[in-house]
């Protein structure tokens, strides 16, 4: 896939998977949703799903509050 945006330049060469850090190859993995995180709520840590859990929980609370404000 061409990623070069300059007129005078070449696309980077794609290397083998071993040449890249481990975390880079996990970026395309699907993230767990709120129901998956609720199932493992007792074993969550901040780095292992806890941050995402609170982010999704706060987003849901904001949506709920905003939907109740809009009704008259």
N, C-alpha and C positions, 0 to 999 in steps of 0.2 A: 504494500500500500504506500503510495507516495505521501511523504510528510514534509518534504522540503518546500518552503514558501519563498525562497530566494531564486532569482533567475539564474544566477551563477552559483550552482552548488549541486551536491549530490544527496540522494536519500541515504540515511544511515543503514548500515548493514545489520540485518537481524542475526543475532548470535544464538547459540544453543541455550537451553533453559538453565544450565549450570552456571552460565556467566552472569546471570541476574540474581539479585537477592530473593530469598524465599517469599517475603511479604509481597513482592511485586506480582507474583504469579497468582496470589489469592485475591487480588482486587476485583477480578471478574466473577468471583463466587457470589451467589445470591445471599443477601442479608436476611436474617430471621425477622419475621414480623412480630407484632405485639402478642399474638396468641402463642407463638413459639416461646417467646421470652417469659410469658406468664407461667408456662409449664415448668421452666427451670429457674423460677424466681429465687428459690432458696440458695441456689449454687452460683448466682451471678456475682461477678466481680466487676469493677469499673472497666477494666480492659476487656473482659470476656462477656460483653453483652449488656453490662449495667448502664453504661453511658447511652447506648441505643435505646434501652428500655425507658429510661427517664426522658429521653428526647421524644419518643413516640407517645409516652403517657402525657407529657406536657402539651404536645401538639393536639392530642385528642381532647384534653381539658379546654384548650383555647377554642377549638372548633365547637365544642358543646356550649361553651359560654357565649360565643358569638352567634350561634344559631338561636339561643333563647333570647338574646337581646333584640334580634330582628323581628320577632313576632309581637304584634300589638293586639 
